[in-house]
Amino acid sequence: MTVDRPALNSQVTAALRHNPIVSLIGPRQCGKSTLARHLAGARAHLFDLESPVDIARLSQAQTTLSPLRGLVVIDEVQFQPDLFPLLRVLADRRPTRTRFLLLGSASPDLIRVSAESLAGRIAFVPMGGFDLAEVGVTALRRLWLRGGFPRAFLAANETASRRWRDDFIQTFLERDIRKFGVEVPAPALRRLWTMLAHYHGQTWNASELARALGEAHTTVKRHLDILTGALMVRQLPPWFENLSKRQVKAPKVYLRDSGLLHALLGLSTFATLEAHPKVGASWEGFVIEHILRRTGDRDAYFWATPSGAELDLLVFIRGRRIGFEVKYSDAPRLSKSMAIARQDLKLDELVVVYPGETSYALRDRVVVVAMRDLDAQLDRLLRGKRPRSREPASTFSVTLS
């Protein structure tokens, strides 16, 4: 089975058309190299900075790169940050005969150094594993259980997928994280990662986790930031409304890939996932990641009060406040918490996402959307179109496999 990624192809192609340098940012093994080779074709110049041969070729970078024309792809570019000043010089040549596509494995230093050195010359394109639009709605359960990393999703069976994810976690902790210049003992980081799997979808409490791990709360926060910078964990910030009531001010924490979450929780089959206490939180994180892949995460928040009112996701789209609630239930209804969030946050629309087969309207500007219909709903929101008042959304049938 092969999976096409037309939306990502279009994003990168458009970015290269308007910028001399494009950086494709994503975790290791998410398919960046495959996508770049597909875009590059036979005429591009490829350099892999994990290859001793290519490292030697770039030991005299100016001599090697200056005469090249067309597309130049540099993989794992964060391993040679001293290339960025040279790339700035090459990007400023007139006429521009070269485009550079830089692939980075989610190093925070890559974003910081390149942004400083290449300001005004570089565009960033985020990339993750497969999403539902790429694999199709019939593979919804498979994508949720296995996650979006290509080798995990495309594995021959659940055992092979789980084995790959276990190996990925071990390799990431013992080797990959050290390549980012992070000197944290692998067992300590694994304990936190496993603990975060059990806290998935909850508000961050550094003191509570620090006590459980026997670490200082500052150490635990630093380790959390490492996993966040490596795109393994998402810290969803809270939204502060100018209200008289108290509000939660700590971020919510999610493991970004549902397959890695399930591996850390020891869940190998869909039956064990459905029976696990974290099934609702897992579904919530899975849906939120899908939404943010489409809307971007720059203006994305959650909202909650100590009294229990909350909203899973608040996104600002074209100046409008769009709320999302994620429910793992058969027929969601408008709850008291949703009504409070809708009123207090003055939401323009509230979208409730669930795993069923039918989308329907609850009331004006409140719709329940089946996961299979979510992309169509997001397309409408991103185009700035408003829903028809009190008319149910179209209904569909789907077999989840």
C-alpha positions in Angstrom: 0.0 0.0 0.0 1.3 3.5 -0.9 -0.1 6.7 0.5 -0.1 9.9 -1.5 0.4 13.2 0.3 -0.9 15.8 -2.2 -1.7 18.6 0.3 1.9 18.5 1.6 3.3 18.3 -1.9 1.3 21.5 -2.8 2.4 23.3 0.4 6.1 22.6 -0.2 5.9 23.4 -3.9 4.1 26.7 -3.3 6.6 27.6 -0.6 9.6 26.9 -2.9 8.0 29.0 -5.6 8.0 32.1 -3.3 11.0 31.6 -1.1 14.6 30.7 -1.9 14.8 28.4 1.2 12.1 26.2 2.6 12.5 24.2 5.8 10.3 21.1 6.2 10.0 20.4 9.9 8.8 17.2 11.5 9.8 14.3 13.8 12.1 11.6 12.6 10.6 8.8 10.5 7.5 10.9 9.5 8.3 10.7 5.8 10.2 13.9 5.1 13.0 12.3 3.1 10.5 10.3 1.0 8.4 13.4 0.3 11.6 15.5 -0.6 12.8 12.8 -3.0 9.4 12.6 -4.7 9.4 16.4 -5.2 13.0 16.6 -6.2 13.0 14.1 -9.1 16.1 12.9 -10.8 17.7 16.4 -11.4 17.9 17.6 -7.8 21.0 17.6 -5.7 20.6 15.6 -2.5 22.7 15.7 0.7 22.1 13.6 3.8 24.0 14.9 6.8 23.8 11.4 8.4 25.8 10.0 5.5 29.6 10.1 5.9 30.0 10.6 2.1 27.7 13.7 2.1 29.3 15.1 5.3 32.6 14.9 3.5 31.2 16.5 0.4 30.0 19.5 2.5 33.2 19.9 4.4 34.0 22.5 1.8 30.4 23.8 1.6 30.9 26.9 -0.4 32.9 25.1 -3.1 30.3 22.3 -3.3 27.1 24.4 -3.1 27.9 27.5 -5.0 27.9 26.1 -8.6 24.7 24.0 -8.1 21.5 25.1 -9.9 17.9 23.9 -9.4 16.7 22.3 -6.2 19.2 21.4 -3.5 17.9 19.1 -0.7 19.8 18.9 2.6 18.5 16.3 5.0 19.1 16.5 8.8 20.4 20.0 8.4 20.4 20.7 12.1 23.6 18.7 12.4 25.5 21.5 10.5 24.1 24.8 11.7 27.2 26.5 10.3 25.6 26.1 6.9 23.0 28.7 7.5 25.2 31.8 7.0 26.4 30.4 3.7 22.8 29.6 2.6 21.9 33.2 3.3 24.6 34.4 0.9 23.6 31.9 -1.7 19.9 32.8 -1.4 20.7 36.5 -1.9 22.4 35.9 -5.3 20.8 37.6 -8.3 19.4 36.2 -10.4 18.3 33.3 -8.1 19.1 30.0 -9.8 18.9 27.7 -6.7 16.2 26.7 -4.3 17.1 25.0 -1.0 14.8 22.5 0.7 16.1 21.8 4.3 14.8 18.8 6.2 15.0 19.0 10.0 14.0 16.4 12.6 12.2 18.8 14.9 15.2 20.3 16.6 14.3 23.5 18.5 17.8 24.8 17.6 17.1 24.4 13.9 14.1 26.7 14.1 15.9 29.3 16.3 19.2 29.4 14.4 17.8 29.3 10.9 15.2 31.9 11.8 17.9 34.2 13.0 20.3 33.6 10.1 17.8 33.4 7.3 15.1 35.9 8.3 13.1 37.0 5.3 14.5 34.2 3.1 13.0 31.0 4.7 9.5 29.5 4.9 8.7 26.8 7.4 6.4 23.9 6.5 5.3 21.7 9.4 4.9 18.0 8.7 3.7 15.0 10.7 2.7 11.4 10.0 -0.3 10.4 7.9 -3.6 12.0 8.5 -7.2 10.9 7.8 -7.4 12.9 4.5 -4.4 10.9 3.2 -5.4 7.4 4.3 -9.1 7.6 3.9 -12.0 7.4 6.3 -12.2 3.6 6.0 -8.8 3.5 7.8 -10.0 5.7 10.7 -9.6 3.0 13.4 -6.3 1.8 12.0 -4.9 5.3 12.0 -6.1 6.1 15.5 -4.7 2.8 16.9 -1.4 2.7 15.1 -0.7 6.5 14.7 0.5 8.3 11.6 4.2 7.3 11.4 4.3 5.6 7.9 6.0 2.3 9.1 3.7 1.9 12.0 0.6 2.6 10.0 1.7 0.4 7.0 2.9 -2.5 9.0 1.7 -6.0 8.0 -0.2 -6.5 11.3 -0.8 -5.1 14.7 2.2 -7.0 16.2 4.6 -5.6 13.7 3.2 -2.1 14.1 3.6 -2.3 17.9 7.1 -3.7 17.6 8.1 -0.8 15.3 6.7 1.8 17.7 8.5 0.2 20.7 11.7 0.3 18.7 11.1 3.9 17.7 10.6 5.0 21.3 13.8 3.2 22.4 15.9 4.6 19.5 14.6 8.1 20.0 15.4 8.1 23.7 18.8 6.4 23.5 20.2 7.9 20.3 18.1 10.6 18.5 17.5 12.9 21.4 21.3 13.1 22.1 21.9 14.2 18.5 19.9 17.4 19.4 22.5 18.1 22.0 20.3 17.0 24.9 22.1 15.2 27.7 19.3 13.6 29.7 19.5 10.0 30.8 17.2 7.8 28.7 15.5 6.1 31.7 14.6 9.5 33.2 13.1 10.7 29.9 11.2 7.4 29.4 9.7 7.6 32.9 8.4 11.1 32.1 7.1 10.1 28.7 5.3 7.1 30.1 3.9 9.2 32.9 2.7 11.8 30.4 0.9 9.0 28.5 -1.2 8.5 31.7 -1.7 12.3 32.0 -2.6 12.6 28.3 -5.4 15.2 27.9 -5.0 16.6 31.4 -3.8 20.0 32.7 -0.1 20.1 33.4 0.8 19.9 37.1 4.6 20.0 37.4 4.6 19.5 41.2 2.4 16.4 41.1 4.5 14.8 38.3 7.8 15.8 40.1 6.7 14.0 43.3 5.7 10.9 41.3 9.0 10.8 39.5 11.2 11.9 42.4 12.6 14.9 40.5 12.6 18.7 41.0 9.6 20.3 39.3 12.1 22.5 37.3 13.8 19.4 36.0 10.4 17.8 35.0 9.4 21.0 33.1 12.7 21.1 31.3 12.3 17.5 30.2 8.7 18.2 29.1 10.0 21.1 26.9 12.6 18.7 25.3 9.8 16.3 24.3 7.7 19.2 23.1 10.5 20.7 21.0 11.0 17.3 19.4 7.3 17.2 18.4 6.5 14.2 20.6 4.4 16.2 23.0 2.0 19.1 22.5 1.4 21.7 25.2 -1.9 23.3 24.4 -2.0 26.8 26.0 -5.0 28.1 28.0 -7.1 31.0 26.8 -7.5 33.8 29.3 -10.8 35.6 29.0 -11.5 38.9 30.8 -14.1 37.3 33.1 -14.8 37.7 36.8 -14.5 33.9 37.4 -11.2 32.1 37.9 -9.7 30.3 35.0 -7.2 27.5 34.6 -3.8 28.9 33.6 -1.6 25.8 33.0 -1.3 24.1 29.6 -2.9 20.8 28.7 -0.5 18.1 27.7 -1.0 15.6 24.8 1.2 13.0 23.1 1.0 14.1 19.5 1.0 10.7 17.9 -1.8 8.4 19.1 0.2 5.3 18.1 3.1 6.2 20.4 0.5 7.0 23.2 -1.0 3.5 22.8 2.5 1.9 22.8 3.4 3.6 26.0 0.1 2.6 27.6 0.6 -1.0 26.4 -2.4 -1.1 24.1 -1.9 -3.3 21.0 -5.4 -3.9 19.7 -8.5 -1.9 19.2 -10.4 -4.0 21.7 -7.9 -3.2 24.5 -8.0 0.5 23.5 -11.8 0.6 23.7 -11.7 -1.0 27.2 -9.0 1.3 28.5 -9.9 4.3 30.9 -7.9 6.6 28.6 -9.9 5.9 25.4 -11.8 9.2 25.6 -8.6 11.2 26.2 -6.9 9.3 23.4 -9.8 10.1 21.0 -9.7 13.8 22.1 -5.9 14.1 21.3 -6.3 12.3 18.0 -9.1 14.7 16.8 -7.3 17.8 18.1 -4.2 16.9 16.2 -6.2 16.4 13.1 -7.9 19.8 13.5 -4.6 21.6 14.1 -3.0 20.1 11.1 -5.6 22.0 9.0 -6.1 25.2 11.0 -2.5 25.6 12.3 -1.7 25.9 16.0 -0.6 29.5 16.3 -4.1 30.7 17.5 -5.2 27.5 19.2 -6.1 27.2 22.9 -8.2 25.3 25.5 -10.3 27.0 28.1 -11.4 25.8 31.6 -12.5 27.1 35.0 -11.9 25.4 38.3 -15.7 25.0 38.6 -15.6 22.5 35.7 -16.7 24.5 32.7 -14.3 23.9 29.8 -13.8 23.8 26.1 -11.4 21.3 24.5 -10.2 23.6 21.7 -10.7 27.3 20.8 -9.4 28.3 17.4 -9.5 31.8 15.8 -10.3 31.5 12.1 -10.7 34.7 10.0 -11.4 36.7 13.2 -14.1 34.3 14.3 -14.1 32.3 17.5 -14.7 28.6 16.7 -15.0 26.1 19.6 -14.5 22.4 19.4 -15.6 19.7 21.8 -14.5 16.2 21.3 -16.7 13.4 22.6 -16.3 9.6 22.4 -20.0 8.8 22.6 -22.8 7.6 20.4 -25.0 10.7 20.3 -23.5 13.9 21.9 -25.9 16.5 23.3 -25.3 20.1 24.4 -24.0 19.9 27.9 -24.1 22.6 30.6 -20.3 23.0 30.2 -20.6 23.6 26.5 -23.4 26.1 27.1 -21.3 28.0 29.6 -18.3 28.0 27.2 -20.4 29.2 24.3 -21.9 32.1 26.3 -18.7 33.2 28.3 -16.4 33.0 25.2 -19.0 34.4 22.8 -18.3 31.6 20.3 -19.3 32.2 16.7 -19.7 28.4 16.3 -19.4 25.3 18.4 -18.5 22.0 16.7 -18.8 18.7 18.6 -16.7 15.9 17.0 -17.6 12.3 17.6 -16.8 8.9 16.0 -20.3 8.1 14.8 -21.7 8.0 11.3 -24.1 11.0 11.1 -23.6 14.7 11.4 -26.5 16.8 12.7 -27.4 20.3 14.0 -28.1 20.7 17.7 -29.2 24.4 17.5 -28.2 27.6 15.8 -24.4 27.6 15.3 -23.9 24.3 17.2 -23.3 21.2 15.1 -22.4 17.6 15.9 -19.9 16.4 13.3 -18.9 12.8 12.5 -15.2 12.4 12.2 -15.5 11.4 8.6 -17.2 14.7 7.8 -14.7 16.9 9.8 -12.5 17.9 6.8 -15.6 19.2 5.0 -16.6 21.2 8.1 -13.0 22.6 8.4 -13.0 23.5 4.7 -16.2 25.5 5.3 -14.8 27.3 8.3 -11.5 28.1 6.6 -13.3 29.6 3.7 -15.3 31.8 6.2 -18.7 30.4 5.3 -21.4 30.3 8.0 -23.7 27.4 8.7 -27.3 27.4 7.6 -29.5 28.2 10.6 -31.1 25.1 12.2 -30.5 22.9 9.2 -28.9 19.5 9.8 -25.6 18.8 8.2 -25.6 16.1 5.5 -25.6 12.5 6.8 -23.3 9.7 5.7 -22.7 6.1 6.4 -19.2 4.7 6.9 -17.6 1.4 7.9 -14.7 1.9 10.3 -12.0 -0.7 9.6 
